[in-house]
């Protein structure tokens, strides 16, 4: 066993030496090319061999380390190698900002992984990134670094619009892109863990579940600001170390403020776009059971709710799920006419099983996509009236109309239950065999089992 271990260690050492030799050879090769091109054209400034060595060697080391630690997959490591090479070659301040973003984001992604796994079922252990994520964060900075090299060549220079107008815009644009990425990552990794309050949707400022696209918290916003400041500080310190005659240029400290502002605004803009353009939710593939206690006009009401998730296979099991229900919520997608036809089938099924006593609610969801509507309001409301149901308009994404829907249905079921109680008190019985009423509890709750319920489909 010791021999095998020594052999493996020797092989790893030889591999590192081979990679180092290849890196030196590549650096030397590119340096010779740059010297030749500079001599031939006479206007190009040759790149120093030390910059070639740094731009090749350091990204190789960091990408290999990230691959071994499973921070990046193979595609992500290759993408990071390309991004790191171009930014290092263009300006070491660019690389410092990129390196700060990479290190802090990796650490924060791994930080409190046990808590994040409880919050997000799709959380990746170690936060392994692929090439798509690498280029989403590093693609724009890479393009700007290339434009920077075309404009002024490789090298560091101060951000000074009086002396280097175009180059200064490129520097700040690149810094802003990295600060936005850092701010968004810091907010998403720190906010859910440290925040003691539920996030609020940035468009309506209503509370939403943790992990909802477009949700923000004060802790997350502060984290995004600090993420941008960290990237801006790395850029500023590198400028202090490497830029000559810095005292002759404009003050460079504002880049830290700029980085923080870019991190905060980038995170806010990302949340705004997420609230409008990204779906947040969990795809239901099975029936689920929920309970809810409400206070309606001074009465405590226990609701037992069956959610069938609109699955066709639950038609065969219908009597098991909704045979004792007092109300039903039937949901269709206003952009999908087929879903409205399925609601009609559910209405027939419920009327057949429970008669006319059940309170029906037909709900047109996704009103946030009004321009894509395929089921007209007139058609939906007309059908609801024809079957004795009430029609509602909701948006699960924007959390509109949902609370009103459940409160109204609860009131209707209460009225029906109280009417049945009065009839039973007079010696009459109108309830279907085996039918149970909504459980109403006066003022103080007592130990009892919830009886009423409603089912939903979509």
N, C-alpha and C positions, 0 to 999 in steps of 0.2 A: 504493500500500500504506500509506503514512503517513496519507493522508486517511482510509482505512477504520479504521486504528487509532485515530486521534483521535476519529472519530465513535463508535466503540465505547466508548472511555473516557468521552466526554461522555454517552453514553446511560446507562452505569453510574452516573455521578455524579448525573444527573437522577433515576434510579430511587431511589438512596439518599435524595435530598432529598425525593422524594415520599413514600417510606415514613416518613421522619422526621416530615414534616408530618402525615401521617395518624395516626401514633402520638401526636403532641402533641394532635391534635384528639380522639382517643379518650380520652386521659388527662383532658383538660379536661372532656369530656362526662360521664365517670363521676364526676369530682370534683363537678360541679354537681349530679348526681343524689344523691350522698352528702350534700351540704350541704342540699339540699331535704328529703331524708328525715329528716335530723337535726333540722331546724327544725320539720317537721310533727309528728314523734313526740315530740320533746323529750328522749328518753332515749338516742338513738344518738349516738355520738361520730363526727364527720365524719372521713373519711380525708383526709390532707393531699395536695395536688396533687403534691408531690414523690414520695410513695409510689406514687401512680397512675402517674406518669411512669416511675419505676424499674421497677415491676411489669410495665409494658407494653413499654417500650423494651429493657431488658436481655434478657428472654427472646426477643424478636424478633431481636435481634442475635446471640445465641448460637445460636438455632435455625437462622438463615440461614447462619451460619458453619459449623455442623456439617453442613448440607446441602451446601454448596459443597465441603467437605473430605471428603464421603462418609462421615462418621461416622454419619449418620442418612439414611434414605431419606425420601421426602416424608411418608409416614404417620408415621414416627418424629419428624420435625421438628414436625409439627402437634401430636402428642402431647406432645412436650417443651415446646412453647410453652404449652400449657394447664397442664401440671404446674408449670412455672416461674412462670407468672402467679399461680396460686393460692398457692403457697408463699411467693412474694415479698410478696404482699398480706397474708398472714396474719402473717408474722414474718420479719424479715430474717435471723435466726439459722437459720431453716429453709432459706432460700435459700443461705446460706453453706455449710451442710452438703451440700445438693444440688449446689451448684457444685463443691465439693471432690470429691465422689463422681464427678461427670461428667468433670471435667478429668483426675483421676488415672486413672480407668478407661479413658478414651480413649487417654491416653498409653501405659498399660501394654498395651492391646490391640494397638497398633501396634509396641510394643517387641519386638525380636528376631523379627520376622515370618518371616524365613527359617528360623529354628529351629522355630517353631511349625508352619510348613507341612510340615516333614519329619515332625513328630510326629503332626499331625492333617491328614489328606488333605482334610477339609472346612473347613479354616481359611479365613476370608474375609479377603482383602487389605484392610487398613484397619479390619476389624471393624465393618462397616456394620450398624446396628441398625434394626429396624422398630418400628411402633407397639405391637406385642404386647410386645416386650421393654421398651419404655419404660414401659408401664403395669404390667408385672410388677414392675419396680423402683420406679416412682413412684406406682402406684395407691393403695397403703395410705397412704403419706405425704400424698397429696392429700386423701384422705378425712379423715385426722386433722387436716389444716390447716383444712378446712371446719368440722369440729366445734370446733376451737379458736376460729375466728372467731365461731361461733354462741355459744360460751361466754363469751368475754371481748372479742371484737372484734379488729380488726387492731392489731398493735403488739407490741413486745418487752417481756417481763417475765422476772424471774429464776425459776429452778426452785426453788420453796420450797413444800413441802407444808404448812407451817404457815399461810401466807398465801393460797396459790392451789393448793388441793389438786387439783381436777379438771384445771385448766390444766397443772399440773406433770406429771400423768400423761400428758396428751396430748403434751407436749413431749418427754418421755423415750420415749414410744412411737414418735413420729415419728423421733427421733434413732436409736433402736434399729433401726427398719426400714431407714433409709439406711445405718447402720453394717453391718448384715447384708449388704446388697447390695454394699457396698464390700469387705467382708471376703471374700465369695465370689468377687468379680471379681479381687481381688488374688491370692487363692490359686490360682485357675485360670490366671491369666496369668503369675505369677511362679514358682509351684511346679514345673511341668513343665520350665521353662527352666533354673533354677538347681539343682534337685535332682540329686544324683549317684547317688541310689538309686531303685530302682523304687518306685512307690507301694504301699501296703498297703491291702487292703480293710478298711474300718473295722469291719465286723461280725465277721470271722474273723481279721484281722491277717495274712493271707497276702499274699504279693507278687502283684500283678496288673499287666497292661500299662498303660503311660502312657495316660491318657485314659479309663480305666475309671470308670464312675459309682460313686461310693462310695470311690474310692481317695484316700488322704491321704498326705502327706509332711511331715516336720518343717519343711521350708522353706515349704511351703504354709500350714501352721498359723500359723507366725510371720508370714507375709505377711498372713493374714486378721486377725490381731491388730493389725498396724500399720495396715491399711486402716481398721479401726474407730477406732483412735486418731486417725488423720488427720481423719476426719469429726468426731469429738468435739472435737478441738482447734479446728477451724474454728468450730464452734458456740460454744465457750467464748470465743474471741477476739472474736467478734461481740458476745457478751453484755458483755464488758468495755468495748467501744467505745460501745455504744448504750443500755445499760440505765442509767437514772438511779437514784441511791440504792442502788447495788449493795451498799454496805457495811452496809446495814441488813438485807439478806437473808441467807439461808444461803449458805455457800461454794459457788461454782460450779465449782471445779476438778474435783470428782468426775465431771462429765459426760465428761471425757476418759477416765477409767477405765471409766466405763459404756460409752462408745463402743467401746473396745477389747474389753471383755468381750462386748458384743453382736456385734461382728464375728467373734470367735473361735467363740462358741457357735452363731451363725448358720451359719457355714461347716461346723462339725461336724454340726449338725442336717441341713443340706442334703446332706452326704455320706452320712449315715445313711439319709435318705429315698431318695437316689439308689441306694444299694446294695440297697434292698428293692423299689423301685418303678420303676426305669428299667432298660431293656435296654442292655447294652454288648456290642457285637460287630460283626462285619462280615458282611454277607450275601454268601454265596458263590454265584456263578452259573456257575462253570466248574470243571473239575477242576484240582487243584493237586498238586504233588509236593513232599514234604518228606523230609529225612533226619535221623536222630537216632542218636547213639551212647549206649549204655547199658552199665553194668557190672553184670552179673548173676552172683552167686555166683563172683566172681573172673574171669569171662570178659567180654571186651569184645565187644559185639554191635552190629553195624551194621544199622539198620532203614531200609528205603526205604518211604515211606508215600504212597499215592495217596488223595487226598480227592476223591470224586466229587460232594460237596455234595448228594447225593440227587436229582440232576437226572434226569428220566426219559429224556432223550435219550442218556444214557450207557449205557443198556441195549444199544443197537445197537453201541456201541463197547466192550462189556464185555470181550471177549477181549484187546483191546489193553491195557486198564488192569489187569486182575487175573488174567491167564492163568497167571502164575508166582507168585501170592501164596501165602504160608504161613498167613496169618490174615486175618480180616475182622472189622471192627467195624460192626455194623448198629444205627443209632440211631433211636429213635422218640420222639415227644413223648407223655408220659403223659397230656396233656390233649387229645390228638387221636387218636381211634381209627383214622382213615383212615391216619395215618402208620404205625401198627402193622401194618395190612394190607399196606402197601407193603414193610415189612420182610420179610414172608412171601414176597412175590414175589422179593425179593433173595435169600432163602435158597434158593428153588427154582433161581434162575439160577446161583448159585455152586455148588450141589451138582451141577447138570447139567454145568457147565464143569470143575469141579475134583474132583468126587467127594467122598468122606468124609474125605480126608486134610487138608483145610484146617481150621484151628481157627477156630470161629465164636464171636463174642461179640455177644449181643443186649443192647442198652443202653436202659434207660428213663431218658430225660433230663427235666430240669425238676422234680426232686423237691422243689424249693422251692415248687412250686405244688400240693402234695399235696391241698389241699382241692378243687382243680379236676380231679382225676384222672378220666379216662374209660376207662383201661385198667387193669384190676385186676391186682394183683401175682400172684395165683394163676393168672390166665389167661396172663400173660406168662411166668412161670417154668415153667408146665406146657408151654407150647409150646416153650420153649427146651430142656427136657429131651427132648421128643419128637423133636427134630431133632439131638440130640447137641451142643447149644451151651450155653454158660454165660451166665447172666443177671446183669446188673449194674444198680445204681441210681446215677445221677450228677446233678449240677447244675453246668452250665457257668457259670451266673451266680455261684454260691457257691464254685466250684472244688472241689467235693466228689466224691470217688470216681474222678476222671479218672486221676490218677497210679497208683492201685492197679490200675485197669483195664488200662493199658498194660503195667505190670510183670507182671501175671498172664498176660496174653496172650503176652508175650515169653518167659516161663518155659515156657509150654506149647509154643510154637513151637521153643524150644531142645530140649526133651525129644523132640519129634518128629524134629527134625533129627539129634540124636545117635543116636536109634534107627535112622534110615535109614542113618547112617554105619556103625553096627555091622553092619547087614544087608548093606551093600555090601562090608564087610570080609570077610564070610563067603561072598561070591560071589552074594548075592541082590540083587534090585533091585525095590523097591516103588514108587519114585517115578513119577509120571506122566511121559510123554514131554515133554521140554523143561522139566521142573519143576526149579527151583533151590532149594537149601536156604537157611536163615538163615545168614548169614556170621558165624562165631564166630572171634574172634581171641584167642589166648592172651596174657594180660598186656600185652605191648607191641604197639601198633597197627602194622600194616604197610600199605603203599600197596596198596589193593585197592578194587574197586568194590562198593558195597552191593548185595546180591542179593535178600534176602527183602523182603517188603512186606506191607501190608495195606490194604484199602480201606474206606471208611466211607460211610454214607448216612444220611439223616435225613428 
